[in-house]
Amino acid sequence: MTLHDDSRDTRAGFADIWPIAVAAVPIGLVFGALASAKGLSPLEATLMSLLVFAGGAQFAALEIWTTPAPILLLAFSTLLINARHILMGASLAPKMKTMPLPQRLFGLYFLTDEAWALAERRALTKPISFSYWMAVAILLPGAWVGATAIGAGLGALLGDPKRFGADFAFTALFIALIAAFWKGRSTAIVIVAAGAASAIVYRTIGTPWHVVAGALAGIAAAALAQPSANSAEKNTSHDD
């Protein structure tokens, strides 16, 4: 790859990620405010975002946060929720074969749901280069950590984020990401199955099991929907 290609891929990566980085700011503010309400200092909340850098796991951790903190439960919850990165890494691995192994390992250290979604979308038409991946991966952490620090510092002034509907920002961001993968009926089946399973388990059992339930239900629905999709494609081709 030439220097020109690297520069072009870097610009493309930044162009793809900056709207998501902007959307992550209110979510980071919400997290910072909630962390402050739980008794964390601005420094502690900022360090959590810097060292853990996993929005879903961080929000789940706040839900079960007490004083003294249940360290083992927090660690288990974080591990369970972030286990989805195994699936995302496995999905991206064959699409990153053009990168040397050291670049892949370094780049995937910054794996997030948003970076994964953008990379998967790009892989539909173009290869995922190291330049593109790093541009997509490195902008979001700065926005997230910075917003957390501000939200924690202004926590008392912001009050309950739910008053402004800011707690829905996280959900809205992922709805936008999912929309980019819409493939009709099969996508709807997966979304409904995952969403229903996650909601039911969240209401009946609680965090973090709803994440696992949603993931397993989505995988099962995708596996069941795939043969139907293939059959429909074959019938269409025969009709033609």
Contacts in CASP RR format, 6 or more apart in sequence:
PFRMAT RR
TARGET T0000
AUTHOR 0000-0000-0000
METHOD contacts of the structure
MODEL  1
MTLHDDSRDTRAGFADIWPIAVAAVPIGLVFGALASAKGLSPLEATLMSL
LVFAGGAQFAALEIWTTPAPILLLAFSTLLINARHILMGASLAPKMKTMP
LPQRLFGLYFLTDEAWALAERRALTKPISFSYWMAVAILLPGAWVGATAI
GAGLGALLGDPKRFGADFAFTALFIALIAAFWKGRSTAIVIVAAGAASAI
VYRTIGTPWHVVAGALAGIAAAALAQPSANSAEKNTSHDD
1 9 0 8 1.000
1 129 0 8 1.000
1 131 0 8 1.000
5 129 0 8 1.000
5 131 0 8 1.000
6 129 0 8 1.000
6 131 0 8 1.000
7 131 0 8 1.000
9 129 0 8 1.000
9 131 0 8 1.000
9 132 0 8 1.000
9 135 0 8 1.000
10 131 0 8 1.000
10 132 0 8 1.000
10 134 0 8 1.000
10 135 0 8 1.000
11 135 0 8 1.000
12 122 0 8 1.000
12 132 0 8 1.000
12 135 0 8 1.000
13 118 0 8 1.000
13 132 0 8 1.000
13 135 0 8 1.000
13 136 0 8 1.000
14 135 0 8 1.000
14 136 0 8 1.000
14 139 0 8 1.000
16 118 0 8 1.000
16 122 0 8 1.000
16 136 0 8 1.000
17 114 0 8 1.000
17 115 0 8 1.000
17 118 0 8 1.000
17 135 0 8 1.000
17 136 0 8 1.000
17 139 0 8 1.000
17 140 0 8 1.000
18 139 0 8 1.000
20 114 0 8 1.000
20 118 0 8 1.000
20 140 0 8 1.000
20 173 0 8 1.000
20 177 0 8 1.000
21 139 0 8 1.000
21 140 0 8 1.000
21 142 0 8 1.000
21 143 0 8 1.000
22 143 0 8 1.000
23 169 0 8 1.000
23 172 0 8 1.000
23 173 0 8 1.000
23 176 0 8 1.000
24 114 0 8 1.000
24 140 0 8 1.000
24 143 0 8 1.000
24 144 0 8 1.000
24 147 0 8 1.000
24 173 0 8 1.000
25 143 0 8 1.000
25 147 0 8 1.000
26 147 0 8 1.000
26 166 0 8 1.000
26 169 0 8 1.000
27 55 0 8 1.000
27 144 0 8 1.000
27 147 0 8 1.000
27 166 0 8 1.000
27 169 0 8 1.000
27 170 0 8 1.000
27 173 0 8 1.000
28 49 0 8 1.000
28 144 0 8 1.000
28 146 0 8 1.000
28 147 0 8 1.000
28 148 0 8 1.000
28 151 0 8 1.000
29 147 0 8 1.000
29 148 0 8 1.000
29 150 0 8 1.000
29 151 0 8 1.000
29 154 0 8 1.000
29 158 0 8 1.000
29 161 0 8 1.000
29 166 0 8 1.000
30 151 0 8 1.000
30 161 0 8 1.000
30 166 0 8 1.000
30 167 0 8 1.000
30 169 0 8 1.000
30 170 0 8 1.000
31 45 0 8 1.000
31 49 0 8 1.000
31 55 0 8 1.000
31 58 0 8 1.000
31 59 0 8 1.000
31 62 0 8 1.000
31 147 0 8 1.000
31 148 0 8 1.000
31 151 0 8 1.000
32 45 0 8 1.000
32 49 0 8 1.000
32 147 0 8 1.000
32 148 0 8 1.000
32 149 0 8 1.000
32 150 0 8 1.000
32 151 0 8 1.000
32 152 0 8 1.000
32 153 0 8 1.000
32 155 0 8 1.000
33 151 0 8 1.000
33 152 0 8 1.000
33 154 0 8 1.000
33 155 0 8 1.000
33 158 0 8 1.000
33 159 0 8 1.000
33 161 0 8 1.000
34 59 0 8 1.000
34 62 0 8 1.000
34 161 0 8 1.000
35 44 0 8 1.000
35 45 0 8 1.000
35 48 0 8 1.000
35 62 0 8 1.000
35 148 0 8 1.000
35 152 0 8 1.000
36 42 0 8 1.000
36 45 0 8 1.000
36 151 0 8 1.000
36 152 0 8 1.000
36 153 0 8 1.000
36 155 0 8 1.000
36 156 0 8 1.000
37 155 0 8 1.000
37 159 0 8 1.000
38 62 0 8 1.000
38 65 0 8 1.000
39 67 0 8 1.000
40 48 0 8 1.000
40 152 0 8 1.000
41 152 0 8 1.000
42 149 0 8 1.000
42 151 0 8 1.000
42 152 0 8 1.000
42 153 0 8 1.000
45 148 0 8 1.000
45 149 0 8 1.000
45 151 0 8 1.000
45 152 0 8 1.000
46 145 0 8 1.000
46 146 0 8 1.000
46 148 0 8 1.000
46 149 0 8 1.000
46 152 0 8 1.000
48 58 0 8 1.000
48 61 0 8 1.000
48 148 0 8 1.000
49 55 0 8 1.000
49 58 0 8 1.000
49 144 0 8 1.000
49 145 0 8 1.000
49 146 0 8 1.000
49 148 0 8 1.000
49 149 0 8 1.000
50 141 0 8 1.000
50 145 0 8 1.000
52 58 0 8 1.000
52 61 0 8 1.000
52 78 0 8 1.000
53 112 0 8 1.000
53 141 0 8 1.000
53 144 0 8 1.000
53 145 0 8 1.000
54 78 0 8 1.000
54 81 0 8 1.000
54 82 0 8 1.000
55 144 0 8 1.000
55 170 0 8 1.000
56 81 0 8 1.000
56 170 0 8 1.000
57 77 0 8 1.000
57 78 0 8 1.000
57 81 0 8 1.000
57 82 0 8 1.000
57 208 0 8 1.000
59 170 0 8 1.000
60 77 0 8 1.000
60 78 0 8 1.000
60 81 0 8 1.000
60 207 0 8 1.000
60 208 0 8 1.000
60 211 0 8 1.000
61 74 0 8 1.000
61 77 0 8 1.000
61 78 0 8 1.000
63 207 0 8 1.000
64 70 0 8 1.000
64 73 0 8 1.000
64 74 0 8 1.000
64 77 0 8 1.000
64 207 0 8 1.000
65 74 0 8 1.000
76 208 0 8 1.000
77 207 0 8 1.000
77 208 0 8 1.000
80 208 0 8 1.000
80 209 0 8 1.000
80 211 0 8 1.000
80 212 0 8 1.000
81 208 0 8 1.000
81 211 0 8 1.000
83 212 0 8 1.000
84 113 0 8 1.000
84 211 0 8 1.000
84 215 0 8 1.000
85 111 0 8 1.000
87 215 0 8 1.000
88 111 0 8 1.000
88 113 0 8 1.000
88 116 0 8 1.000
89 108 0 8 1.000
89 111 0 8 1.000
89 116 0 8 1.000
91 116 0 8 1.000
91 120 0 8 1.000
92 108 0 8 1.000
92 111 0 8 1.000
92 116 0 8 1.000
92 119 0 8 1.000
92 120 0 8 1.000
92 123 0 8 1.000
92 128 0 8 1.000
93 104 0 8 1.000
95 119 0 8 1.000
95 120 0 8 1.000
95 123 0 8 1.000
95 127 0 8 1.000
95 128 0 8 1.000
96 104 0 8 1.000
96 128 0 8 1.000
96 133 0 8 1.000
98 127 0 8 1.000
98 128 0 8 1.000
98 129 0 8 1.000
99 128 0 8 1.000
99 129 0 8 1.000
99 130 0 8 1.000
99 133 0 8 1.000
103 130 0 8 1.000
107 130 0 8 1.000
107 133 0 8 1.000
107 134 0 8 1.000
107 137 0 8 1.000
110 134 0 8 1.000
110 137 0 8 1.000
110 138 0 8 1.000
110 141 0 8 1.000
111 137 0 8 1.000
112 137 0 8 1.000
112 140 0 8 1.000
113 174 0 8 1.000
113 177 0 8 1.000
114 136 0 8 1.000
114 140 0 8 1.000
114 173 0 8 1.000
114 177 0 8 1.000
115 133 0 8 1.000
115 136 0 8 1.000
115 137 0 8 1.000
115 140 0 8 1.000
117 177 0 8 1.000
117 180 0 8 1.000
117 181 0 8 1.000
118 136 0 8 1.000
119 128 0 8 1.000
119 132 0 8 1.000
119 133 0 8 1.000
119 136 0 8 1.000
120 181 0 8 1.000
121 180 0 8 1.000
121 181 0 8 1.000
122 128 0 8 1.000
122 132 0 8 1.000
151 158 0 8 1.000
161 167 0 8 1.000
178 187 0 8 1.000
178 191 0 8 1.000
181 187 0 8 1.000
185 225 0 8 1.000
185 229 0 8 1.000
186 222 0 8 1.000
186 225 0 8 1.000
186 226 0 8 1.000
186 228 0 8 1.000
186 229 0 8 1.000
189 221 0 8 1.000
189 224 0 8 1.000
189 225 0 8 1.000
190 218 0 8 1.000
190 221 0 8 1.000
190 222 0 8 1.000
190 225 0 8 1.000
192 221 0 8 1.000
193 214 0 8 1.000
193 217 0 8 1.000
193 218 0 8 1.000
193 220 0 8 1.000
193 221 0 8 1.000
194 214 0 8 1.000
194 215 0 8 1.000
194 217 0 8 1.000
194 218 0 8 1.000
194 221 0 8 1.000
195 214 0 8 1.000
195 217 0 8 1.000
196 217 0 8 1.000
197 210 0 8 1.000
197 213 0 8 1.000
197 214 0 8 1.000
197 216 0 8 1.000
197 217 0 8 1.000
197 218 0 8 1.000
198 210 0 8 1.000
198 211 0 8 1.000
198 213 0 8 1.000
198 214 0 8 1.000
198 217 0 8 1.000
199 210 0 8 1.000
200 213 0 8 1.000
201 209 0 8 1.000
201 210 0 8 1.000
201 212 0 8 1.000
201 213 0 8 1.000
201 214 0 8 1.000
202 209 0 8 1.000
202 210 0 8 1.000
END
